[in-house]
Amino acid sequence: MSSIVIIGAGITGVTAAWSLATRGYDVTVVDRGRYPAMDTSFANGGQLSACNAEVWNNFATVIKGLKWMLRSDAPLLVNPAPSWHKYSWMAEFVAAIPRYRTNTIETTRLAIAARRHLFAIAEDEGIDFDLEKRGILHVFHDKKTFEASVRVNALLTEGGLDRRAVTPEEMRAIEPALTGDYYGGFFTPSDSTGDIHKFTRGLAEACKRRGVRFVQDAVVTGITRDGATDDAGFVIRYAPSLPDTGLAPEREPAAREIKAAAVVICAGVGSRALAASLGDRLNIYPVKGYSITVQTESAASQAATPTVSLLDEAAKIVTSRLGADRLRVAGTAEFNGFNRDIRADRIQPLVDWVRRAFPAIDTDRVAPWAGLRPMMPDMMPRVRRGRMKGVFYNTGHGHLGWTLSAATAELIAGQVAADYPAA
């Protein structure tokens, strides 16, 4: 049986582990967190959204970014401090604009395929993750932005998505909790929402039942060949992510190593450094996103909370109903390096949006969160072999990691199987 080490226990790493384990591989997952799904897979917007497959590579995004640079509450915020990584990434972002159409269509097709895989996995493994198959409603406040989305809709439709225009009256029939005035909207009935953290943790437990080993609290310190030839396997060395105080639960010894036939990098924003150590270039930039989880405990709040997932184009904010008593509200993109600080001036616009859009929802209990999206300049995930035989990448999914993960896991598992057939 071929042994595979996966680095990263977020949504992409755990789905890859499941896909490989079901093919008969001996799989070990190494992650720096105490538990799976504690970083970018912890509290995202919750949308499984093929309707959000449009890549950002267009001049409108560039213009908006320049206009918003001096606004701390802007949906897109760029720290202007000099950084070669940031500005080289932005140059490649602009260079990818000619591929906007092709990449949007390809991402749509991948998202639709991923949805089928994810639903099948959840059913097979009995994972409860507050799934709501009620569609996603994209709302517009003015004619200009709505008409711009008509052009985007043509690309999504070409990719195979059923996404149709709806009037304000139809919007309120789809989601009766809507308040305020709207010009119109688009509705994607096949999209859905769920709790990414609950899904990933549930799938990790399913992986364990299939024999997958998880090594947590472990920082990878080196990946080297276990021999002189290209056919030799790998030695993955790791050390504890935190010093042992004697108060924590029993963990692995201070320094360990694992031998494997192949390595799959699913390390999110950490993938860039790991790739460089293996002779590959992945220009992943950490684009910070924020979310709040509103606890809707009273009957009045729950009645006022939308059940259908929303995407507000003007505010760049999404919502997901997670069970009876939680509303996830997420948005914003911040280019500020490896900074995980939760800024009050970035969280407040999310709270204010809830109060404006749904004034009957109590916002006295709000849990803020921030995470770093691993984003490539062309907005396309990297699912491929590395230069070195036995190295594979399943990373760089950006804001669509939850949406695309089940499909990219199948793709990378297929590539591993082609090179290292399971015994």
C-alpha positions as CSV (number, residue, x, y, z in Angstrom):
1,M,0.0,0.0,0.0
2,S,1.4,3.4,-1.0
3,S,1.8,5.8,1.9
4,I,0.9,9.5,1.3
5,V,1.5,12.5,3.5
6,I,-0.8,15.4,3.2
7,I,0.3,18.7,4.7
8,G,-2.7,20.7,5.9
9,A,-5.9,19.7,7.7
10,G,-8.2,22.3,6.3
11,I,-11.0,21.7,3.9
12,T,-8.7,20.9,1.0
13,G,-6.4,18.6,3.0
14,V,-9.2,16.7,4.6
15,T,-11.2,16.2,1.4
16,A,-8.0,15.0,-0.3
17,A,-7.3,12.6,2.6
18,W,-10.8,11.2,2.2
19,S,-10.4,10.8,-1.6
20,L,-7.1,9.0,-1.2
21,A,-8.2,6.8,1.7
22,T,-11.3,5.6,-0.3
23,R,-8.8,4.6,-3.0
24,G,-6.9,2.4,-0.6
25,Y,-4.0,4.6,0.3
26,D,-2.2,4.8,3.7
27,V,-2.7,8.5,4.5
28,T,-1.2,10.7,7.2
29,V,-2.3,14.3,7.6
30,V,0.1,16.8,9.3
31,D,-1.1,20.1,10.5
32,R,0.1,22.9,12.8
33,G,-3.2,23.3,14.6
34,R,-4.5,21.4,17.6
35,Y,-7.5,20.2,15.6
36,P,-8.5,20.0,11.9
37,A,-10.2,23.0,10.3
38,M,-9.0,25.7,12.8
39,D,-7.6,28.2,10.3
40,T,-9.3,29.3,7.0
41,S,-11.8,26.5,7.3
42,F,-13.1,27.7,10.7
43,A,-15.7,30.5,10.0
44,N,-16.0,31.4,6.4
45,G,-19.2,32.7,4.7
46,G,-20.6,29.3,4.5
47,Q,-21.7,29.4,0.8
48,L,-21.3,26.5,-1.6
49,S,-21.6,29.0,-4.4
50,A,-21.1,28.2,-8.0
51,C,-22.8,31.6,-8.5
52,N,-19.7,33.3,-7.1
53,A,-17.4,31.7,-9.5
54,E,-16.5,34.9,-11.4
55,V,-12.8,35.5,-11.0
56,W,-11.8,39.0,-9.9
57,N,-9.4,39.7,-12.8
58,N,-11.0,42.7,-14.5
59,F,-10.3,46.4,-14.6
60,A,-13.4,47.2,-12.6
61,T,-11.8,45.4,-9.6
62,V,-8.5,47.4,-10.1
63,I,-10.4,50.7,-10.2
64,K,-12.5,49.9,-7.1
65,G,-9.3,48.9,-5.2
66,L,-7.7,52.3,-6.1
67,K,-10.8,54.2,-5.0
68,W,-11.1,52.3,-1.7
69,M,-7.5,52.5,-0.6
70,L,-8.1,55.3,1.9
71,R,-11.3,53.9,3.4
72,S,-10.8,51.6,6.4
73,D,-14.3,50.2,5.9
74,A,-14.0,49.4,2.2
75,P,-14.9,46.0,0.9
76,L,-11.5,45.7,-0.7
77,L,-8.6,47.2,1.3
78,V,-4.9,47.3,0.3
79,N,-2.1,48.2,2.7
80,P,0.1,50.4,0.6
81,A,3.3,49.6,2.5
82,P,6.0,48.3,0.1
83,S,6.1,44.5,-0.3
84,W,7.6,42.7,-3.2
85,H,5.3,39.7,-2.7
86,K,2.2,41.9,-2.7
87,Y,3.1,44.0,-5.7
88,S,4.4,41.1,-7.8
89,W,1.2,39.3,-7.0
90,M,-0.8,42.4,-8.2
91,A,1.2,42.6,-11.4
92,E,0.4,39.0,-12.1
93,F,-3.3,39.7,-11.2
94,V,-3.4,42.4,-13.9
95,A,-1.6,40.1,-16.4
96,A,-4.3,37.5,-15.9
97,I,-7.1,39.9,-17.0
98,P,-7.2,38.5,-20.6
99,R,-8.1,35.1,-19.1
100,Y,-11.0,36.4,-17.1
101,R,-13.7,34.8,-19.4
102,T,-12.0,31.4,-19.7
103,N,-11.2,31.2,-16.0
104,T,-14.7,32.2,-14.9
105,I,-16.3,29.5,-17.1
106,E,-13.8,26.9,-15.9
107,T,-14.4,27.7,-12.2
108,T,-18.1,27.5,-12.7
109,R,-17.9,24.0,-14.2
110,L,-15.5,22.9,-11.4
111,A,-17.9,24.3,-8.7
112,I,-20.9,22.4,-10.1
113,A,-18.9,19.2,-10.1
114,A,-17.7,19.8,-6.6
115,R,-21.2,20.2,-5.3
116,R,-22.2,16.7,-6.5
117,H,-19.1,15.2,-4.8
118,L,-19.6,17.0,-1.5
119,F,-23.3,16.1,-1.2
120,A,-22.4,12.4,-1.9
121,I,-19.6,12.5,0.7
122,A,-21.8,14.0,3.4
123,E,-24.5,11.4,2.7
124,D,-22.1,8.5,2.6
125,E,-20.5,9.5,5.9
126,G,-23.6,10.8,7.7
127,I,-22.1,14.3,8.3
128,D,-24.4,16.9,9.8
129,F,-23.2,20.4,8.9
130,D,-26.3,22.6,8.9
131,L,-26.8,22.1,5.2
132,E,-29.4,24.4,3.6
133,K,-30.4,23.6,0.0
134,R,-32.4,26.7,-0.5
135,G,-30.3,28.4,-3.2
136,I,-28.4,31.7,-3.2
137,L,-30.0,35.1,-3.9
138,H,-27.8,37.8,-5.3
139,V,-29.3,41.2,-4.6
140,F,-28.7,44.6,-6.4
141,H,-29.6,48.1,-5.3
142,D,-29.2,49.9,-8.6
143,K,-29.5,49.4,-12.3
144,K,-25.8,49.8,-13.2
145,T,-24.5,47.0,-11.0
146,F,-27.4,44.7,-12.0
147,E,-26.7,45.2,-15.7
148,A,-23.0,44.5,-15.1
149,S,-24.1,41.2,-13.5
150,V,-26.2,40.3,-16.6
151,R,-22.9,40.0,-18.5
152,V,-21.4,37.9,-15.7
153,N,-24.5,35.7,-15.7
154,A,-23.9,34.9,-19.4
155,L,-20.5,33.4,-18.5
156,L,-21.9,31.4,-15.5
157,T,-24.7,30.1,-17.7
158,E,-22.1,29.0,-20.3
159,G,-20.4,27.1,-17.5
160,G,-23.6,25.2,-17.0
161,L,-25.2,27.1,-14.0
162,D,-28.9,27.7,-13.7
163,R,-28.9,31.3,-12.5
164,R,-31.8,33.5,-13.4
165,A,-32.9,37.1,-13.0
166,V,-35.7,37.9,-10.5
167,T,-37.7,41.0,-9.8
168,P,-38.0,42.6,-6.3
169,E,-41.4,40.9,-5.9
170,E,-39.9,37.5,-6.8
171,M,-37.0,38.2,-4.4
172,R,-39.3,38.7,-1.5
173,A,-41.2,35.5,-2.4
174,I,-37.9,33.6,-2.3
175,E,-36.8,35.2,1.0
176,P,-39.7,36.8,2.9
177,A,-37.4,38.2,5.5
178,L,-35.9,40.7,3.0
179,T,-36.4,44.4,3.9
180,G,-35.4,47.5,2.0
181,D,-35.6,48.5,-1.6
182,Y,-33.8,46.6,-4.4
183,Y,-33.6,47.1,-8.2
184,G,-33.5,43.3,-8.8
185,G,-31.5,40.2,-8.3
186,F,-30.3,36.8,-9.5
187,F,-31.3,33.5,-8.0
188,T,-29.3,30.3,-8.2
189,P,-31.6,27.5,-6.9
190,S,-28.9,24.8,-7.0
191,D,-26.5,26.5,-4.7
192,S,-26.5,25.9,-0.9
193,T,-24.9,26.8,2.4
194,G,-23.4,25.0,5.4
195,D,-21.0,25.1,8.3
196,I,-17.5,24.5,6.8
197,H,-16.0,23.8,10.2
198,K,-18.6,21.2,11.1
199,F,-18.3,19.5,7.7
200,T,-14.5,19.4,7.8
201,R,-14.3,18.1,11.4
202,G,-17.0,15.5,10.6
203,L,-15.1,14.4,7.5
204,A,-11.9,14.2,9.5
205,E,-13.6,11.8,11.8
206,A,-14.8,9.8,8.8
207,C,-11.2,9.7,7.5
208,K,-10.0,8.4,10.9
209,R,-12.5,5.6,10.7
210,R,-11.0,4.7,7.3
211,G,-7.5,4.5,8.8
212,V,-6.2,8.0,8.2
213,R,-3.8,9.3,10.8
214,F,-3.8,12.9,11.9
215,V,-0.6,14.4,13.4
216,Q,-1.7,17.8,14.9
217,D,0.3,20.5,16.7
218,A,3.0,19.8,14.2
219,V,4.9,22.3,12.1
220,V,6.7,20.8,9.1
221,T,10.4,21.8,9.3
222,G,11.7,20.0,6.2
223,I,10.8,17.7,3.3
224,T,13.7,15.8,1.7
225,R,14.3,12.8,-0.5
226,D,14.7,9.5,1.4
227,G,17.4,8.4,-1.1
228,A,19.4,9.6,-4.1
229,T,17.1,8.7,-6.9
230,D,13.9,10.3,-8.2
231,D,12.0,7.2,-7.3
232,A,13.0,7.4,-3.6
233,G,10.3,8.5,-1.2
234,F,10.3,11.4,1.2
235,V,11.1,12.2,4.8
236,I,8.8,14.8,6.3
237,R,10.2,16.3,9.5
238,Y,8.1,18.2,11.9
239,A,8.3,19.7,15.4
240,P,5.6,20.8,17.9
241,S,3.8,24.1,17.0
242,L,3.8,25.2,20.6
243,P,6.2,24.6,23.5
244,D,5.1,21.9,25.9
245,T,4.0,23.6,29.2
246,G,3.1,20.3,30.8
247,L,-0.5,21.4,31.0
248,A,-1.5,20.4,27.5
249,P,-2.9,17.0,26.6
250,E,-0.3,14.4,25.7
251,R,1.3,15.0,22.3
252,E,3.8,13.6,20.0
253,P,7.5,13.7,21.0
254,A,9.3,17.0,20.4
255,A,10.7,16.1,17.0
256,R,9.6,13.4,14.6
257,E,9.7,12.4,11.0
258,I,7.4,10.5,8.7
259,K,8.4,8.6,5.6
260,A,6.1,8.5,2.6
261,A,6.0,7.6,-1.1
262,A,4.5,11.0,-2.0
263,V,3.5,14.3,-0.5
264,V,0.4,16.4,-1.2
265,I,0.7,20.1,-0.2
266,C,-2.7,21.5,1.0
267,A,-1.3,24.1,3.4
268,G,-3.2,27.2,2.5
269,V,-1.2,30.3,2.7
270,G,1.7,28.2,4.0
271,S,1.9,26.4,0.6
272,R,4.1,29.1,-1.0
273,A,7.0,28.6,1.4
274,L,6.7,24.8,1.2
275,A,6.6,24.9,-2.6
276,A,9.8,27.1,-2.7
277,S,11.6,24.5,-0.5
278,L,10.7,21.9,-3.1
279,G,11.8,23.9,-6.1
280,D,8.3,25.1,-7.2
281,R,6.8,28.6,-7.4
282,L,3.3,29.2,-6.1
283,N,2.6,32.9,-5.9
284,I,-0.1,32.5,-3.2
285,Y,-0.9,35.7,-1.3
286,P,-2.8,35.7,2.0
287,V,-6.0,37.8,1.4
288,K,-7.7,38.3,4.7
289,G,-11.5,37.9,5.0
290,Y,-13.7,38.7,8.0
291,S,-16.9,37.2,9.3
292,I,-19.3,37.5,12.2
293,T,-21.6,34.9,13.6
294,V,-24.7,36.4,15.0
295,Q,-26.4,34.4,17.7
296,T,-30.2,34.7,17.1
297,E,-31.6,33.3,20.3
298,S,-34.9,35.1,20.6
299,A,-38.0,34.0,18.6
300,A,-38.3,37.4,17.1
301,S,-34.6,37.4,15.9
302,Q,-35.0,34.0,14.4
303,A,-38.2,35.0,12.5
304,A,-36.4,38.0,11.1
305,T,-33.3,36.0,10.0
306,P,-33.1,35.1,6.3
307,T,-33.0,31.4,5.5
308,V,-32.0,31.7,1.9
309,S,-28.4,32.7,1.5
310,L,-27.8,36.3,0.3
311,L,-25.0,38.0,-1.6
312,D,-25.2,41.8,-1.5
313,E,-23.3,43.1,-4.5
314,A,-22.9,46.7,-3.3
315,A,-21.5,45.7,0.1
316,K,-19.7,42.5,-1.1
317,I,-21.3,40.7,1.9
318,V,-22.7,37.2,2.0
319,T,-25.0,35.5,4.6
320,S,-25.7,31.9,5.5
321,R,-28.2,30.6,8.0
322,L,-26.5,28.0,10.1
323,G,-29.1,26.0,12.0
324,A,-32.0,27.7,14.0
325,D,-29.9,30.2,16.0
326,R,-26.9,31.3,14.0
327,L,-26.4,33.7,11.1
328,R,-23.0,33.9,9.4
329,V,-22.2,37.2,7.7
330,A,-18.9,37.5,5.8
331,G,-17.1,39.8,3.4
332,T,-14.2,42.1,2.7
333,A,-10.8,41.4,1.2
334,E,-7.7,42.8,2.8
335,F,-4.2,42.8,1.4
336,N,-2.1,43.1,4.5
337,G,0.4,40.2,4.5
338,F,0.3,37.4,7.1
339,N,-1.8,39.5,9.5
340,R,-4.5,37.7,11.3
341,D,-5.6,40.6,13.6
342,I,-9.3,41.1,13.9
343,R,-9.8,44.8,13.3
344,A,-12.8,46.5,14.9
345,D,-13.1,48.9,11.9
346,R,-13.4,45.9,9.5
347,I,-15.9,44.0,11.7
348,Q,-18.2,47.0,12.4
349,P,-19.4,47.3,8.7
350,L,-20.7,43.7,8.9
351,V,-22.6,44.4,12.1
352,D,-23.9,47.7,10.6
353,W,-25.1,45.8,7.5
354,V,-27.1,43.4,9.6
355,R,-28.7,46.2,11.5
356,R,-29.6,48.1,8.3
357,A,-30.8,45.1,6.2
358,F,-32.5,43.2,9.0
359,P,-33.3,45.6,11.9
360,A,-35.3,43.1,13.9
361,I,-32.3,40.8,14.4
362,D,-30.6,41.3,17.8
363,T,-26.9,41.9,17.4
364,D,-26.0,41.8,21.1
365,R,-24.1,38.5,20.7
366,V,-21.7,38.6,17.8
367,A,-18.6,36.5,17.4
368,P,-16.0,38.0,15.0
369,W,-13.4,36.1,13.0
370,A,-10.7,36.7,10.4
371,G,-8.9,34.2,8.2
372,L,-6.4,34.3,5.4
373,R,-7.5,33.0,2.0
374,P,-4.7,31.4,-0.1
375,M,-5.2,33.2,-3.4
376,M,-3.4,32.9,-6.7
377,P,-3.1,35.9,-9.0
378,D,-5.4,34.4,-11.6
379,M,-7.8,33.2,-8.9
380,M,-7.4,29.5,-10.1
381,P,-6.5,26.7,-7.6
382,R,-3.3,24.8,-8.3
383,V,-4.1,21.1,-8.6
384,R,-1.0,19.6,-10.2
385,R,2.3,17.7,-9.8
386,G,5.4,19.5,-8.7
387,R,8.7,19.5,-10.5
388,M,10.0,16.8,-8.1
389,K,8.5,13.4,-8.7
390,G,6.1,12.5,-5.8
391,V,5.2,16.1,-5.0
392,F,1.6,17.2,-5.6
393,Y,-0.3,20.5,-4.9
394,N,-3.9,21.0,-4.0
395,T,-4.0,24.6,-2.9
396,G,-4.5,28.2,-3.8
397,H,-8.4,28.0,-3.9
398,G,-8.8,31.6,-2.6
399,H,-12.3,32.6,-1.6
400,L,-13.8,29.4,-3.1
401,G,-12.0,26.7,-1.1
402,W,-15.2,25.4,0.4
403,T,-17.0,25.5,-2.9
404,L,-14.3,23.7,-5.0
405,S,-12.7,21.4,-2.5
406,A,-14.6,18.2,-3.2
407,A,-13.8,18.3,-6.9
408,T,-10.1,19.3,-6.5
409,A,-9.7,16.5,-4.0
410,E,-10.8,14.0,-6.7
411,L,-8.6,15.6,-9.3
412,I,-5.4,15.4,-7.1
413,A,-6.3,11.9,-6.0
414,G,-6.5,10.9,-9.6
415,Q,-3.1,12.3,-10.3
416,V,-1.6,10.5,-7.3
417,A,-3.2,7.3,-8.4
418,A,-1.8,7.6,-11.9
419,D,1.8,7.9,-10.6
420,Y,1.5,5.7,-7.5
421,P,-1.2,3.0,-8.0
422,A,-2.6,1.7,-4.7
423,A,-1.5,-1.8,-3.9
